[in-house]
Amino acid sequence: MKCPFCDSPDTKVIDSRPTEEGHAIRRRRGCDRCNKRFTTYEKVEETILMVVKKDNRREVFDRQKVLNGIVKACEKRPVSMARMEQMVDEIERELNNQMEKEVDSTYIGELIMEQLKKVDEVAYVRFASVYRQFTDVNTFIKEIEKLIGKQER
C-alpha cells in the first residue's frame, strides 16, 4: 500500500480490527519514509448479480422481490418472518455460490419452490400456482398429486 502523503511503497500495518458491522477490516498503517499514519479499509468486493427474465430483459437481483414472493405465498400460514428471511438467505447464498454474473429468473423460482416445499406445502402450492401459471384445475391437481406422491415414499 502506497503512502498517500509521500507515495512511498514502504508502509506497514500497525493495527487491524474489524469494523462495527463486521463487513470490513480497518487497518492503521504507518509510512517508513515520512513516519505519517493513515487508515485503510479492506472489504470483500461484491459482484452484481443480474437476473435474466423470460423476455430476455436483465435487471439487478433484488432480494426484496424474492422475500415479497415468499411472504405472499406464506400469508396466513404458520411461517415466521425470521424463517422467511432465512429462506431468502439460503437462496441468495446458493446464487452467490454459483459464481455466475447472470442467472435465469426460472432458476430463482425453482429455488424458491424448493425452500417453500421444505417449510410449508400450502405456501409451496400457492407459489407454484402463480409461478407455473396453472391454467386449469387439472394442472393444479397434478401438482398436488406429485406432492402427495413424494410424501408416501
VMD Tcl script that draws the C-alpha trace (Angstrom):
set ca {
  {0.00 0.00 0.00}
  {1.48 3.35 -1.03}
  {1.66 6.19 1.44}
  {-0.92 8.86 0.49}
  {1.45 11.60 1.71}
  {4.81 10.75 0.09}
  {3.91 7.91 -2.35}
  {6.41 5.58 -0.72}
  {5.63 1.88 -1.19}
  {7.24 1.12 2.20}
  {4.32 1.10 4.62}
  {3.41 -1.34 7.35}
  {0.26 -2.33 9.20}
  {0.32 -1.10 12.80}
  {-3.14 -2.29 13.89}
  {-6.04 -4.26 12.33}
  {-9.57 -4.67 13.61}
  {-13.00 -5.40 12.16}
  {-15.42 -2.51 11.68}
  {-18.53 -2.36 13.86}
  {-20.66 -4.04 11.20}
  {-18.01 -6.71 10.68}
  {-18.08 -6.34 6.90}
  {-14.67 -4.70 6.59}
  {-11.26 -4.63 8.25}
  {-9.90 -1.28 9.42}
  {-6.11 -1.11 9.15}
  {-3.98 1.55 10.74}
  {-0.80 1.94 8.70}
  {2.48 3.79 9.09}
  {4.91 5.02 6.45}
  {8.57 4.07 6.97}
  {9.77 7.07 4.97}
  {7.75 10.06 6.24}
  {6.53 8.44 9.51}
  {2.94 9.59 8.92}
  {-0.02 7.35 9.73}
  {-3.15 6.66 7.73}
  {-6.14 4.34 7.78}
  {-7.31 1.92 5.08}
  {-10.38 -0.30 4.89}
  {-10.43 -3.74 3.33}
  {-13.71 -5.35 2.33}
  {-14.99 -8.10 0.09}
  {-15.69 -6.99 -3.43}
  {-19.32 -7.78 -4.14}
  {-20.31 -8.71 -7.64}
  {-23.60 -7.55 -9.05}
  {-25.90 -10.43 -9.92}
  {-28.10 -9.88 -12.96}
  {-31.39 -11.72 -13.40}
  {-32.35 -12.72 -16.94}
  {-36.13 -12.52 -17.24}
  {-38.26 -14.73 -19.51}
  {-38.37 -11.99 -22.18}
  {-34.52 -11.69 -22.02}
  {-34.60 -8.37 -20.15}
  {-31.94 -8.08 -17.48}
  {-32.28 -6.48 -14.08}
  {-30.24 -6.42 -10.89}
  {-31.08 -9.19 -8.41}
  {-33.43 -7.80 -5.79}
  {-33.52 -9.72 -2.53}
  {-36.68 -7.84 -1.54}
  {-38.59 -9.22 -4.56}
  {-37.74 -12.77 -3.50}
  {-38.83 -12.03 0.07}
  {-42.08 -10.42 -1.15}
  {-42.92 -13.54 -3.18}
  {-42.28 -15.78 -0.20}
  {-44.28 -13.53 2.14}
  {-47.22 -13.58 -0.28}
  {-47.10 -17.39 -0.52}
  {-46.88 -17.75 3.27}
  {-49.70 -15.32 4.01}
  {-51.90 -16.63 6.85}
  {-49.60 -19.64 7.26}
  {-47.62 -20.54 10.42}
  {-44.27 -19.40 8.98}
  {-42.35 -16.77 10.93}
  {-40.78 -13.75 9.28}
  {-37.41 -14.94 10.57}
  {-37.87 -18.27 8.76}
  {-38.88 -16.48 5.55}
  {-35.76 -14.30 5.74}
  {-33.70 -17.42 6.38}
  {-35.12 -18.94 3.17}
  {-34.08 -15.82 1.25}
  {-30.60 -16.03 2.82}
  {-30.28 -19.64 1.64}
  {-31.45 -18.74 -1.87}
  {-29.06 -15.80 -2.05}
  {-26.18 -17.97 -0.78}
  {-26.94 -20.59 -3.43}
  {-26.96 -17.93 -6.15}
  {-23.67 -16.46 -4.95}
  {-22.09 -19.93 -4.77}
  {-22.87 -20.38 -8.46}
  {-20.24 -17.71 -9.17}
  {-22.22 -16.55 -12.21}
  {-22.86 -12.92 -13.09}
  {-26.22 -13.74 -14.66}
  {-28.91 -16.17 -13.58}
  {-32.26 -17.06 -15.15}
  {-35.35 -15.97 -13.26}
  {-36.71 -19.50 -13.72}
  {-33.80 -20.87 -11.67}
  {-34.60 -18.42 -8.86}
  {-38.25 -19.51 -8.99}
  {-37.22 -23.15 -8.66}
  {-35.02 -22.32 -5.66}
  {-37.94 -20.51 -4.02}
  {-40.23 -23.50 -4.60}
  {-37.59 -25.85 -3.18}
  {-37.41 -23.78 0.01}
  {-41.19 -23.44 0.34}
  {-41.71 -27.18 -0.16}
  {-39.45 -27.86 2.85}
  {-41.20 -25.31 5.06}
  {-44.92 -25.25 4.18}
  {-46.67 -27.28 1.49}
  {-49.64 -24.92 1.22}
  {-47.29 -21.99 0.62}
  {-45.44 -24.11 -1.93}
  {-48.66 -24.86 -3.87}
  {-49.68 -21.20 -3.72}
  {-46.36 -20.07 -5.13}
  {-46.28 -22.86 -7.73}
  {-49.77 -22.00 -8.95}
  {-48.67 -18.45 -9.79}
  {-45.11 -19.27 -10.83}
  {-46.02 -22.17 -13.11}
  {-49.12 -20.31 -14.30}
  {-51.61 -23.11 -13.76}
  {-54.23 -22.67 -16.45}
  {-56.84 -25.03 -15.10}
  {-57.78 -27.18 -12.11}
  {-56.20 -30.32 -13.61}
  {-52.66 -28.88 -13.58}
  {-53.27 -27.76 -10.00}
  {-54.40 -31.27 -9.03}
  {-51.38 -32.85 -10.77}
  {-49.02 -30.66 -8.75}
  {-50.73 -31.65 -5.51}
  {-50.63 -35.33 -6.52}
  {-46.88 -35.02 -7.11}
  {-46.53 -33.53 -3.66}
  {-48.62 -36.30 -2.07}
  {-46.75 -39.00 -4.01}
  {-43.41 -37.81 -2.63}
  {-44.75 -37.92 0.93}
  {-45.85 -41.56 0.65}
  {-42.38 -42.80 -0.34}
}
mol new
graphics top color blue
foreach p $ca { graphics top sphere $p radius 0.5 }
foreach p [lrange $ca 0 end-1] q [lrange $ca 1 end] { graphics top cylinder $p $q radius 0.2 }
display resetview
